[in-house]
Amino acid sequence: MKRRRKYLGISQMDLAARANLSSGYIGELESGTKFPSGETLETLAEALEVRPFVLLMSSEDLSLEVRDQAVIEATDRLRSIVDKGFGELMETIRPRSGDKGTYD
């Protein structure tokens, strides 16, 4: 949880505000002295923009999840760029109105 919070660049107070919890409770969760209920885990996951199970993963597993998420985000960005480029390409070869079968 702490790693994700720091990755997002937010403080314990910011996370507490997002999740409607006390910053002291966030500190206890991060230090391992408390464990959240299922409902609180879901609230924290939403505030940290991850799926709840990610907050239960070990550091090693989390590294894989972060890597996989980075790959997914890069793929989505690439897909967006390709889609945009394809749309622009189609605009250049689409028949001009009034020109039957004539392409630019």
Gaussian input, Z-matrix of N, CA and C with variables (Angstrom, degrees):
# hf/3-21g

backbone

0 1
 N
 C     1     B1
 C     2     B2     1     A1
 N     3     B3     2     A2     1     D1
 C     4     B4     3     A3     2     D2
 C     5     B5     4     A4     3     D3
 N     6     B6     5     A5     4     D4
 C     7     B7     6     A6     5     D5
 C     8     B8     7     A7     6     D6
 N     9     B9     8     A8     7     D7
 C    10    B10     9     A9     8     D8
 C    11    B11    10    A10     9     D9
 N    12    B12    11    A11    10    D10
 C    13    B13    12    A12    11    D11
 C    14    B14    13    A13    12    D12
 N    15    B15    14    A14    13    D13
 C    16    B16    15    A15    14    D14
 C    17    B17    16    A16    15    D15
 N    18    B18    17    A17    16    D16
 C    19    B19    18    A18    17    D17
 C    20    B20    19    A19    18    D18
 N    21    B21    20    A20    19    D19
 C    22    B22    21    A21    20    D20
 C    23    B23    22    A22    21    D21
 N    24    B24    23    A23    22    D22
 C    25    B25    24    A24    23    D23
 C    26    B26    25    A25    24    D24
 N    27    B27    26    A26    25    D25
 C    28    B28    27    A27    26    D26
 C    29    B29    28    A28    27    D27
 N    30    B30    29    A29    28    D28
 C    31    B31    30    A30    29    D29
 C    32    B32    31    A31    30    D30
 N    33    B33    32    A32    31    D31
 C    34    B34    33    A33    32    D32
 C    35    B35    34    A34    33    D33
 N    36    B36    35    A35    34    D34
 C    37    B37    36    A36    35    D35
 C    38    B38    37    A37    36    D36
 N    39    B39    38    A38    37    D37
 C    40    B40    39    A39    38    D38
 C    41    B41    40    A40    39    D39
 N    42    B42    41    A41    40    D40
 C    43    B43    42    A42    41    D41
 C    44    B44    43    A43    42    D42
 N    45    B45    44    A44    43    D43
 C    46    B46    45    A45    44    D44
 C    47    B47    46    A46    45    D45
 N    48    B48    47    A47    46    D46
 C    49    B49    48    A48    47    D47
 C    50    B50    49    A49    48    D48
 N    51    B51    50    A50    49    D49
 C    52    B52    51    A51    50    D50
 C    53    B53    52    A52    51    D51
 N    54    B54    53    A53    52    D52
 C    55    B55    54    A54    53    D53
 C    56    B56    55    A55    54    D54
 N    57    B57    56    A56    55    D55
 C    58    B58    57    A57    56    D56
 C    59    B59    58    A58    57    D57
 N    60    B60    59    A59    58    D58
 C    61    B61    60    A60    59    D59
 C    62    B62    61    A61    60    D60
 N    63    B63    62    A62    61    D61
 C    64    B64    63    A63    62    D62
 C    65    B65    64    A64    63    D63
 N    66    B66    65    A65    64    D64
 C    67    B67    66    A66    65    D65
 C    68    B68    67    A67    66    D66
 N    69    B69    68    A68    67    D67
 C    70    B70    69    A69    68    D68
 C    71    B71    70    A70    69    D69
 N    72    B72    71    A71    70    D70
 C    73    B73    72    A72    71    D71
 C    74    B74    73    A73    72    D72
 N    75    B75    74    A74    73    D73
 C    76    B76    75    A75    74    D74
 C    77    B77    76    A76    75    D75
 N    78    B78    77    A77    76    D76
 C    79    B79    78    A78    77    D77
 C    80    B80    79    A79    78    D78
 N    81    B81    80    A80    79    D79
 C    82    B82    81    A81    80    D80
 C    83    B83    82    A82    81    D81
 N    84    B84    83    A83    82    D82
 C    85    B85    84    A84    83    D83
 C    86    B86    85    A85    84    D84
 N    87    B87    86    A86    85    D85
 C    88    B88    87    A87    86    D86
 C    89    B89    88    A88    87    D87
 N    90    B90    89    A89    88    D88
 C    91    B91    90    A90    89    D89
 C    92    B92    91    A91    90    D90
 N    93    B93    92    A92    91    D91
 C    94    B94    93    A93    92    D92
 C    95    B95    94    A94    93    D93
 N    96    B96    95    A95    94    D94
 C    97    B97    96    A96    95    D95
 C    98    B98    97    A97    96    D96
 N    99    B99    98    A98    97    D97
 C   100   B100    99    A99    98    D98
 C   101   B101   100   A100    99    D99
 N   102   B102   101   A101   100   D100
 C   103   B103   102   A102   101   D101
 C   104   B104   103   A103   102   D102
 N   105   B105   104   A104   103   D103
 C   106   B106   105   A105   104   D104
 C   107   B107   106   A106   105   D105
 N   108   B108   107   A107   106   D106
 C   109   B109   108   A108   107   D107
 C   110   B110   109   A109   108   D108
 N   111   B111   110   A110   109   D109
 C   112   B112   111   A111   110   D110
 C   113   B113   112   A112   111   D111
 N   114   B114   113   A113   112   D112
 C   115   B115   114   A114   113   D113
 C   116   B116   115   A115   114   D114
 N   117   B117   116   A116   115   D115
 C   118   B118   117   A117   116   D116
 C   119   B119   118   A118   117   D117
 N   120   B120   119   A119   118   D118
 C   121   B121   120   A120   119   D119
 C   122   B122   121   A121   120   D120
 N   123   B123   122   A122   121   D121
 C   124   B124   123   A123   122   D122
 C   125   B125   124   A124   123   D123
 N   126   B126   125   A125   124   D124
 C   127   B127   126   A126   125   D125
 C   128   B128   127   A127   126   D126
 N   129   B129   128   A128   127   D127
 C   130   B130   129   A129   128   D128
 C   131   B131   130   A130   129   D129
 N   132   B132   131   A131   130   D130
 C   133   B133   132   A132   131   D131
 C   134   B134   133   A133   132   D132
 N   135   B135   134   A134   133   D133
 C   136   B136   135   A135   134   D134
 C   137   B137   136   A136   135   D135
 N   138   B138   137   A137   136   D136
 C   139   B139   138   A138   137   D137
 C   140   B140   139   A139   138   D138
 N   141   B141   140   A140   139   D139
 C   142   B142   141   A141   140   D140
 C   143   B143   142   A142   141   D141
 N   144   B144   143   A143   142   D142
 C   145   B145   144   A144   143   D143
 C   146   B146   145   A145   144   D144
 N   147   B147   146   A146   145   D145
 C   148   B148   147   A147   146   D146
 C   149   B149   148   A148   147   D147
 N   150   B150   149   A149   148   D148
 C   151   B151   150   A150   149   D149
 C   152   B152   151   A151   150   D150
 N   153   B153   152   A152   151   D151
 C   154   B154   153   A153   152   D152
 C   155   B155   154   A154   153   D153
 N   156   B156   155   A155   154   D154
 C   157   B157   156   A156   155   D155
 C   158   B158   157   A157   156   D156
 N   159   B159   158   A158   157   D157
 C   160   B160   159   A159   158   D158
 C   161   B161   160   A160   159   D159
 N   162   B162   161   A161   160   D160
 C   163   B163   162   A162   161   D161
 C   164   B164   163   A163   162   D162
 N   165   B165   164   A164   163   D163
 C   166   B166   165   A165   164   D164
 C   167   B167   166   A166   165   D165
 N   168   B168   167   A167   166   D166
 C   169   B169   168   A168   167   D167
 C   170   B170   169   A169   168   D168
 N   171   B171   170   A170   169   D169
 C   172   B172   171   A171   170   D170
 C   173   B173   172   A172   171   D171
 N   174   B174   173   A173   172   D172
 C   175   B175   174   A174   173   D173
 C   176   B176   175   A175   174   D174
 N   177   B177   176   A176   175   D175
 C   178   B178   177   A177   176   D176
 C   179   B179   178   A178   177   D177
 N   180   B180   179   A179   178   D178
 C   181   B181   180   A180   179   D179
 C   182   B182   181   A181   180   D180
 N   183   B183   182   A182   181   D181
 C   184   B184   183   A183   182   D182
 C   185   B185   184   A184   183   D183
 N   186   B186   185   A185   184   D184
 C   187   B187   186   A186   185   D185
 C   188   B188   187   A187   186   D186
 N   189   B189   188   A188   187   D187
 C   190   B190   189   A189   188   D188
 C   191   B191   190   A190   189   D189
 N   192   B192   191   A191   190   D190
 C   193   B193   192   A192   191   D191
 C   194   B194   193   A193   192   D192
 N   195   B195   194   A194   193   D193
 C   196   B196   195   A195   194   D194
 C   197   B197   196   A196   195   D195
 N   198   B198   197   A197   196   D196
 C   199   B199   198   A198   197   D197
 C   200   B200   199   A199   198   D198
 N   201   B201   200   A200   199   D199
 C   202   B202   201   A201   200   D200
 C   203   B203   202   A202   201   D201
 N   204   B204   203   A203   202   D202
 C   205   B205   204   A204   203   D203
 C   206   B206   205   A205   204   D204
 N   207   B207   206   A206   205   D205
 C   208   B208   207   A207   206   D206
 C   209   B209   208   A208   207   D207
 N   210   B210   209   A209   208   D208
 C   211   B211   210   A210   209   D209
 C   212   B212   211   A211   210   D210
 N   213   B213   212   A212   211   D211
 C   214   B214   213   A213   212   D212
 C   215   B215   214   A214   213   D213
 N   216   B216   215   A215   214   D214
 C   217   B217   216   A216   215   D215
 C   218   B218   217   A217   216   D216
 N   219   B219   218   A218   217   D217
 C   220   B220   219   A219   218   D218
 C   221   B221   220   A220   219   D219
 N   222   B222   221   A221   220   D220
 C   223   B223   222   A222   221   D221
 C   224   B224   223   A223   222   D222
 N   225   B225   224   A224   223   D223
 C   226   B226   225   A225   224   D224
 C   227   B227   226   A226   225   D225
 N   228   B228   227   A227   226   D226
 C   229   B229   228   A228   227   D227
 C   230   B230   229   A229   228   D228
 N   231   B231   230   A230   229   D229
 C   232   B232   231   A231   230   D230
 C   233   B233   232   A232   231   D231
 N   234   B234   233   A233   232   D232
 C   235   B235   234   A234   233   D233
 C   236   B236   235   A235   234   D234
 N   237   B237   236   A236   235   D235
 C   238   B238   237   A237   236   D236
 C   239   B239   238   A238   237   D237
 N   240   B240   239   A239   238   D238
 C   241   B241   240   A240   239   D239
 C   242   B242   241   A241   240   D240
 N   243   B243   242   A242   241   D241
 C   244   B244   243   A243   242   D242
 C   245   B245   244   A244   243   D243
 N   246   B246   245   A245   244   D244
 C   247   B247   246   A246   245   D245
 C   248   B248   247   A247   246   D246
 N   249   B249   248   A248   247   D247
 C   250   B250   249   A249   248   D248
 C   251   B251   250   A250   249   D249
 N   252   B252   251   A251   250   D250
 C   253   B253   252   A252   251   D251
 C   254   B254   253   A253   252   D252
 N   255   B255   254   A254   253   D253
 C   256   B256   255   A255   254   D254
 C   257   B257   256   A256   255   D255
 N   258   B258   257   A257   256   D256
 C   259   B259   258   A258   257   D257
 C   260   B260   259   A259   258   D258
 N   261   B261   260   A260   259   D259
 C   262   B262   261   A261   260   D260
 C   263   B263   262   A262   261   D261
 N   264   B264   263   A263   262   D262
 C   265   B265   264   A264   263   D263
 C   266   B266   265   A265   264   D264
 N   267   B267   266   A266   265   D265
 C   268   B268   267   A267   266   D266
 C   269   B269   268   A268   267   D267
 N   270   B270   269   A269   268   D268
 C   271   B271   270   A270   269   D269
 C   272   B272   271   A271   270   D270
 N   273   B273   272   A272   271   D271
 C   274   B274   273   A273   272   D272
 C   275   B275   274   A274   273   D273
 N   276   B276   275   A275   274   D274
 C   277   B277   276   A276   275   D275
 C   278   B278   277   A277   276   D276
 N   279   B279   278   A278   277   D277
 C   280   B280   279   A279   278   D278
 C   281   B281   280   A280   279   D279
 N   282   B282   281   A281   280   D280
 C   283   B283   282   A282   281   D281
 C   284   B284   283   A283   282   D282
 N   285   B285   284   A284   283   D283
 C   286   B286   285   A285   284   D284
 C   287   B287   286   A286   285   D285
 N   288   B288   287   A287   286   D286
 C   289   B289   288   A288   287   D287
 C   290   B290   289   A289   288   D288
 N   291   B291   290   A290   289   D289
 C   292   B292   291   A291   290   D290
 C   293   B293   292   A292   291   D291
 N   294   B294   293   A293   292   D292
 C   295   B295   294   A294   293   D293
 C   296   B296   295   A295   294   D294
 N   297   B297   296   A296   295   D295
 C   298   B298   297   A297   296   D296
 C   299   B299   298   A298   297   D297
 N   300   B300   299   A299   298   D298
 C   301   B301   300   A300   299   D299
 C   302   B302   301   A301   300   D300
 N   303   B303   302   A302   301   D301
 C   304   B304   303   A303   302   D302
 C   305   B305   304   A304   303   D303
 N   306   B306   305   A305   304   D304
 C   307   B307   306   A306   305   D305
 C   308   B308   307   A307   306   D306
 N   309   B309   308   A308   307   D307
 C   310   B310   309   A309   308   D308
 C   311   B311   310   A310   309   D309

   B1=1.4458
   B2=1.5316
   B3=1.3222
   B4=1.4557
   B5=1.5290
   B6=1.3404
   B7=1.4583
   B8=1.5332
   B9=1.3128
   B10=1.4669
   B11=1.5282
   B12=1.3259
   B13=1.4643
   B14=1.5268
   B15=1.3191
   B16=1.4642
   B17=1.5271
   B18=1.3400
   B19=1.4684
   B20=1.5308
   B21=1.3268
   B22=1.4646
   B23=1.5256
   B24=1.3323
   B25=1.4578
   B26=1.5161
   B27=1.3300
   B28=1.4626
   B29=1.5304
   B30=1.3054
   B31=1.4609
   B32=1.5263
   B33=1.3352
   B34=1.4641
   B35=1.5174
   B36=1.3177
   B37=1.4703
   B38=1.5328
   B39=1.3390
   B40=1.4678
   B41=1.5233
   B42=1.3425
   B43=1.4611
   B44=1.5182
   B45=1.3234
   B46=1.4600
   B47=1.5325
   B48=1.3153
   B49=1.4665
   B50=1.5284
   B51=1.3313
   B52=1.4742
   B53=1.5277
   B54=1.3411
   B55=1.4638
   B56=1.5341
   B57=1.3201
   B58=1.4684
   B59=1.5357
   B60=1.3319
   B61=1.4634
   B62=1.5288
   B63=1.3339
   B64=1.4666
   B65=1.5252
   B66=1.3238
   B67=1.4626
   B68=1.5253
   B69=1.3305
   B70=1.4647
   B71=1.5243
   B72=1.3367
   B73=1.4655
   B74=1.5294
   B75=1.3236
   B76=1.4689
   B77=1.5329
   B78=1.3265
   B79=1.4584
   B80=1.5253
   B81=1.3281
   B82=1.4685
   B83=1.5236
   B84=1.3173
   B85=1.4617
   B86=1.5260
   B87=1.3257
   B88=1.4647
   B89=1.5255
   B90=1.3173
   B91=1.4695
   B92=1.5300
   B93=1.3292
   B94=1.4581
   B95=1.5082
   B96=1.3292
   B97=1.4646
   B98=1.5265
   B99=1.3147
   B100=1.4774
   B101=1.5199
   B102=1.3352
   B103=1.4604
   B104=1.5199
   B105=1.3377
   B106=1.4689
   B107=1.5292
   B108=1.3179
   B109=1.4663
   B110=1.5285
   B111=1.3134
   B112=1.4655
   B113=1.5201
   B114=1.3170
   B115=1.4682
   B116=1.5312
   B117=1.3267
   B118=1.4744
   B119=1.5246
   B120=1.3222
   B121=1.4632
   B122=1.5314
   B123=1.3132
   B124=1.4652
   B125=1.5232
   B126=1.3235
   B127=1.4613
   B128=1.5289
   B129=1.3277
   B130=1.4651
   B131=1.5293
   B132=1.3160
   B133=1.4688
   B134=1.5239
   B135=1.3073
   B136=1.4661
   B137=1.5255
   B138=1.3181
   B139=1.4648
   B140=1.5325
   B141=1.3373
   B142=1.4652
   B143=1.5299
   B144=1.3295
   B145=1.4651
   B146=1.5229
   B147=1.3346
   B148=1.4622
   B149=1.5240
   B150=1.3307
   B151=1.4598
   B152=1.5271
   B153=1.3324
   B154=1.4669
   B155=1.5241
   B156=1.3323
   B157=1.4564
   B158=1.5283
   B159=1.3292
   B160=1.4682
   B161=1.5264
   B162=1.3217
   B163=1.4618
   B164=1.5275
   B165=1.3290
   B166=1.4562
   B167=1.5227
   B168=1.3198
   B169=1.4575
   B170=1.5238
   B171=1.3380
   B172=1.4599
   B173=1.5215
   B174=1.3168
   B175=1.4640
   B176=1.5159
   B177=1.3373
   B178=1.4695
   B179=1.5240
   B180=1.3402
   B181=1.4644
   B182=1.5165
   B183=1.3251
   B184=1.4540
   B185=1.5206
   B186=1.3262
   B187=1.4577
   B188=1.5169
   B189=1.3275
   B190=1.4649
   B191=1.5228
   B192=1.3248
   B193=1.4682
   B194=1.5229
   B195=1.3271
   B196=1.4645
   B197=1.5219
   B198=1.3386
   B199=1.4585
   B200=1.5282
   B201=1.3297
   B202=1.4566
   B203=1.5216
   B204=1.3293
   B205=1.4647
   B206=1.5253
   B207=1.3270
   B208=1.4626
   B209=1.5287
   B210=1.3245
   B211=1.4647
   B212=1.5274
   B213=1.3173
   B214=1.4683
   B215=1.5252
   B216=1.3297
   B217=1.4648
   B218=1.5251
   B219=1.3281
   B220=1.4680
   B221=1.5266
   B222=1.3184
   B223=1.4647
   B224=1.5213
   B225=1.3197
   B226=1.4678
   B227=1.5251
   B228=1.3409
   B229=1.4704
   B230=1.5232
   B231=1.3183
   B232=1.4596
   B233=1.5206
   B234=1.3295
   B235=1.4611
   B236=1.5312
   B237=1.3156
   B238=1.4605
   B239=1.5311
   B240=1.3312
   B241=1.4664
   B242=1.5246
   B243=1.3309
   B244=1.4643
   B245=1.5193
   B246=1.3335
   B247=1.4673
   B248=1.5198
   B249=1.3232
   B250=1.4624
   B251=1.5247
   B252=1.3223
   B253=1.4578
   B254=1.5112
   B255=1.3305
   B256=1.4538
   B257=1.5222
   B258=1.3346
   B259=1.4674
   B260=1.5177
   B261=1.3195
   B262=1.4664
   B263=1.5261
   B264=1.3261
   B265=1.4557
   B266=1.5248
   B267=1.3177
   B268=1.4756
   B269=1.5237
   B270=1.3225
   B271=1.4629
   B272=1.5291
   B273=1.3167
   B274=1.4660
   B275=1.5184
   B276=1.3448
   B277=1.4653
   B278=1.5240
   B279=1.3220
   B280=1.4579
   B281=1.5329
   B282=1.3500
   B283=1.4765
   B284=1.5219
   B285=1.3356
   B286=1.4666
   B287=1.5224
   B288=1.3369
   B289=1.4529
   B290=1.5136
   B291=1.3196
   B292=1.4730
   B293=1.5136
   B294=1.3014
   B295=1.4648
   B296=1.5119
   B297=1.2921
   B298=1.4635
   B299=1.5284
   B300=1.3179
   B301=1.4569
   B302=1.5184
   B303=1.3328
   B304=1.4588
   B305=1.5127
   B306=1.2888
   B307=1.4579
   B308=1.5047
   B309=1.3214
   B310=1.4704
   B311=1.4993
   A1=110.59
   A2=115.70
   A3=119.64
   A4=110.61
   A5=116.31
   A6=120.29
   A7=110.34
   A8=117.13
   A9=120.69
   A10=110.44
   A11=116.44
   A12=120.13
   A13=110.12
   A14=116.03
   A15=119.78
   A16=110.96
   A17=116.35
   A18=120.45
   A19=110.49
   A20=116.34
   A21=121.04
   A22=112.19
   A23=116.20
   A24=120.40
   A25=113.59
   A26=116.18
   A27=119.33
   A28=110.07
   A29=115.67
   A30=121.57
   A31=109.84
   A32=115.21
   A33=119.58
   A34=110.28
   A35=116.36
   A36=119.92
   A37=110.91
   A38=116.20
   A39=119.58
   A40=110.93
   A41=115.95
   A42=119.86
   A43=110.44
   A44=116.11
   A45=120.23
   A46=110.81
   A47=116.38
   A48=119.95
   A49=111.08
   A50=116.54
   A51=120.22
   A52=111.67
   A53=115.68
   A54=120.74
   A55=112.95
   A56=116.74
   A57=122.25
   A58=111.01
   A59=114.46
   A60=122.17
   A61=107.84
   A62=116.86
   A63=118.68
   A64=109.57
   A65=115.71
   A66=119.53
   A67=110.53
   A68=117.34
   A69=120.80
   A70=111.29
   A71=115.95
   A72=120.96
   A73=110.10
   A74=117.01
   A75=121.06
   A76=108.86
   A77=117.49
   A78=122.25
   A79=111.57
   A80=116.23
   A81=120.14
   A82=111.28
   A83=116.72
   A84=120.27
   A85=110.89
   A86=115.74
   A87=119.98
   A88=112.51
   A89=117.54
   A90=120.51
   A91=111.71
   A92=116.43
   A93=120.22
   A94=114.87
   A95=117.65
   A96=119.76
   A97=112.23
   A98=116.43
   A99=122.26
   A100=108.17
   A101=115.53
   A102=121.46
   A103=107.25
   A104=118.36
   A105=120.19
   A106=112.62
   A107=114.93
   A108=120.41
   A109=108.04
   A110=116.69
   A111=120.53
   A112=111.93
   A113=116.07
   A114=120.66
   A115=110.96
   A116=116.04
   A117=120.26
   A118=110.22
   A119=116.76
   A120=120.85
   A121=109.90
   A122=117.21
   A123=121.09
   A124=111.19
   A125=116.89
   A126=121.52
   A127=110.87
   A128=116.35
   A129=120.65
   A130=110.93
   A131=116.10
   A132=119.81
   A133=110.52
   A134=116.44
   A135=120.09
   A136=110.61
   A137=116.88
   A138=121.43
   A139=111.21
   A140=116.26
   A141=121.18
   A142=112.45
   A143=115.68
   A144=122.01
   A145=112.99
   A146=115.56
   A147=121.93
   A148=108.47
   A149=115.68
   A150=120.30
   A151=108.40
   A152=118.08
   A153=120.76
   A154=114.36
   A155=118.63
   A156=119.60
   A157=111.92
   A158=117.42
   A159=120.48
   A160=110.33
   A161=116.97
   A162=120.68
   A163=111.95
   A164=117.34
   A165=121.35
   A166=112.46
   A167=116.92
   A168=120.90
   A169=111.92
   A170=115.32
   A171=120.56
   A172=109.02
   A173=116.67
   A174=120.51
   A175=111.49
   A176=116.72
   A177=120.41
   A178=110.72
   A179=116.00
   A180=119.96
   A181=110.96
   A182=116.71
   A183=121.20
   A184=110.58
   A185=116.92
   A186=119.64
   A187=110.47
   A188=116.77
   A189=120.72
   A190=110.68
   A191=116.50
   A192=120.54
   A193=110.46
   A194=117.10
   A195=121.18
   A196=109.78
   A197=116.19
   A198=120.22
   A199=110.00
   A200=116.66
   A201=120.04
   A202=111.30
   A203=116.88
   A204=120.22
   A205=110.26
   A206=117.51
   A207=120.90
   A208=110.55
   A209=116.65
   A210=120.93
   A211=110.09
   A212=116.86
   A213=121.01
   A214=110.14
   A215=117.57
   A216=120.99
   A217=111.13
   A218=117.18
   A219=120.31
   A220=110.45
   A221=117.05
   A222=121.35
   A223=110.61
   A224=116.85
   A225=120.42
   A226=111.30
   A227=116.85
   A228=120.14
   A229=110.47
   A230=116.36
   A231=120.83
   A232=110.82
   A233=116.50
   A234=121.12
   A235=109.95
   A236=117.21
   A237=121.72
   A238=110.87
   A239=115.99
   A240=120.56
   A241=110.06
   A242=116.39
   A243=120.69
   A244=110.26
   A245=116.85
   A246=120.33
   A247=110.72
   A248=116.98
   A249=121.00
   A250=109.82
   A251=116.32
   A252=120.63
   A253=111.92
   A254=117.50
   A255=121.32
   A256=110.58
   A257=116.19
   A258=120.15
   A259=111.51
   A260=116.48
   A261=120.45
   A262=110.78
   A263=117.36
   A264=121.38
   A265=110.54
   A266=117.04
   A267=120.74
   A268=110.77
   A269=117.07
   A270=120.37
   A271=110.77
   A272=117.89
   A273=120.36
   A274=112.44
   A275=118.03
   A276=118.98
   A277=113.37
   A278=117.41
   A279=121.36
   A280=108.88
   A281=117.28
   A282=118.86
   A283=110.75
   A284=114.79
   A285=119.44
   A286=108.82
   A287=116.58
   A288=119.33
   A289=109.41
   A290=114.71
   A291=119.53
   A292=112.64
   A293=118.69
   A294=122.73
   A295=108.70
   A296=117.39
   A297=120.36
   A298=109.63
   A299=114.95
   A300=120.17
   A301=114.45
   A302=118.26
   A303=120.77
   A304=108.66
   A305=116.62
   A306=121.56
   A307=110.99
   A308=116.00
   A309=121.01
   A310=109.84
   D1=-44.19
   D2=-179.52
   D3=-63.09
   D4=-42.07
   D5=-179.78
   D6=-59.84
   D7=-44.37
   D8=-179.78
   D9=-66.19
   D10=-41.64
   D11=179.69
   D12=-60.60
   D13=-44.69
   D14=179.45
   D15=-67.36
   D16=-36.94
   D17=177.12
   D18=-59.08
   D19=-38.80
   D20=178.76
   D21=-77.95
   D22=-11.32
   D23=178.75
   D24=73.52
   D25=32.67
   D26=179.79
   D27=-115.71
   D28=152.28
   D29=179.68
   D30=-85.04
   D31=171.16
   D32=174.40
   D33=-60.59
   D34=-37.27
   D35=179.00
   D36=-65.23
   D37=-40.40
   D38=177.92
   D39=-62.94
   D40=-45.43
   D41=179.04
   D42=-62.63
   D43=-42.50
   D44=178.67
   D45=-58.55
   D46=-42.92
   D47=179.19
   D48=-65.54
   D49=-42.68
   D50=179.28
   D51=-61.63
   D52=-37.92
   D53=-175.29
   D54=-96.55
   D55=-0.19
   D56=-177.77
   D57=56.96
   D58=46.97
   D59=177.88
   D60=-127.52
   D61=169.61
   D62=177.71
   D63=-83.39
   D64=149.77
   D65=178.10
   D66=-65.96
   D67=-30.40
   D68=175.99
   D69=-62.27
   D70=-40.77
   D71=179.07
   D72=-66.59
   D73=-39.14
   D74=177.07
   D75=-60.14
   D76=-43.77
   D77=177.85
   D78=-60.29
   D79=-42.22
   D80=178.89
   D81=-65.47
   D82=-38.95
   D83=177.21
   D84=-64.28
   D85=-45.12
   D86=-178.60
   D87=-66.80
   D88=-31.73
   D89=179.69
   D90=-83.88
   D91=-10.64
   D92=178.41
   D93=86.39
   D94=7.69
   D95=179.06
   D96=-80.53
   D97=-17.87
   D98=176.11
   D99=-130.65
   D100=156.78
   D101=175.96
   D102=-128.45
   D103=132.86
   D104=-175.14
   D105=-74.93
   D106=153.89
   D107=171.62
   D108=-70.15
   D109=169.36
   D110=177.84
   D111=-58.82
   D112=-41.78
   D113=-179.95
   D114=-65.02
   D115=-42.95
   D116=179.09
   D117=-66.74
   D118=-37.63
   D119=177.87
   D120=-60.50
   D121=-43.39
   D122=177.76
   D123=-63.54
   D124=-41.69
   D125=178.67
   D126=-63.20
   D127=-43.84
   D128=178.72
   D129=-65.01
   D130=-41.81
   D131=179.45
   D132=-60.83
   D133=-42.53
   D134=177.69
   D135=-63.22
   D136=-43.24
   D137=179.98
   D138=-65.20
   D139=-30.81
   D140=-178.99
   D141=-95.91
   D142=2.77
   D143=175.67
   D144=59.81
   D145=43.20
   D146=175.48
   D147=-137.60
   D148=169.08
   D149=173.28
   D150=-78.31
   D151=147.56
   D152=-175.38
   D153=-53.90
   D154=-38.98
   D155=-176.81
   D156=-62.08
   D157=-25.56
   D158=179.91
   D159=-61.23
   D160=-34.69
   D161=-178.78
   D162=-71.19
   D163=-13.77
   D164=-179.86
   D165=-100.14
   D166=-1.73
   D167=-175.79
   D168=-79.31
   D169=152.67
   D170=175.49
   D171=-71.72
   D172=165.81
   D173=179.22
   D174=-58.69
   D175=-40.86
   D176=179.96
   D177=-64.04
   D178=-47.36
   D179=178.30
   D180=-64.11
   D181=-37.62
   D182=-179.38
   D183=-64.09
   D184=-37.74
   D185=177.34
   D186=-59.76
   D187=-39.73
   D188=177.31
   D189=-66.73
   D190=-40.63
   D191=179.38
   D192=-63.68
   D193=-43.85
   D194=179.13
   D195=-62.46
   D196=-43.60
   D197=178.75
   D198=-62.30
   D199=-46.48
   D200=179.85
   D201=-62.25
   D202=-40.04
   D203=178.95
   D204=-65.07
   D205=-38.28
   D206=177.99
   D207=-63.54
   D208=-39.10
   D209=177.95
   D210=-65.30
   D211=-43.07
   D212=179.11
   D213=-62.08
   D214=-45.07
   D215=-179.52
   D216=-64.83
   D217=-40.72
   D218=178.71
   D219=-65.77
   D220=-39.70
   D221=178.03
   D222=-63.96
   D223=-42.46
   D224=178.43
   D225=-62.94
   D226=-41.74
   D227=178.25
   D228=-63.78
   D229=-43.50
   D230=179.43
   D231=-63.24
   D232=-42.86
   D233=178.93
   D234=-60.81
   D235=-41.02
   D236=179.27
   D237=-63.26
   D238=-42.68
   D239=179.50
   D240=-64.69
   D241=-44.25
   D242=-179.72
   D243=-64.64
   D244=-44.70
   D245=179.69
   D246=-60.21
   D247=-43.04
   D248=179.43
   D249=-62.95
   D250=-45.97
   D251=179.23
   D252=-62.82
   D253=-39.27
   D254=179.07
   D255=-65.31
   D256=-41.09
   D257=178.09
   D258=-61.84
   D259=-41.80
   D260=178.46
   D261=-66.66
   D262=-38.74
   D263=176.88
   D264=-62.10
   D265=-44.12
   D266=-179.78
   D267=-63.20
   D268=-35.01
   D269=178.16
   D270=-63.40
   D271=-34.45
   D272=-177.80
   D273=-76.98
   D274=-22.92
   D275=-178.75
   D276=-107.04
   D277=-0.33
   D278=179.13
   D279=-68.98
   D280=138.61
   D281=178.86
   D282=-58.00
   D283=140.46
   D284=175.90
   D285=-73.57
   D286=146.25
   D287=179.84
   D288=-61.33
   D289=134.92
   D290=-179.59
   D291=89.97
   D292=-17.25
   D293=178.16
   D294=-103.02
   D295=99.33
   D296=-177.67
   D297=-75.49
   D298=115.25
   D299=176.61
   D300=77.05
   D301=4.11
   D302=178.63
   D303=-96.69
   D304=133.50
   D305=-179.95
   D306=-110.50
   D307=152.71
   D308=176.39
   D309=-64.57

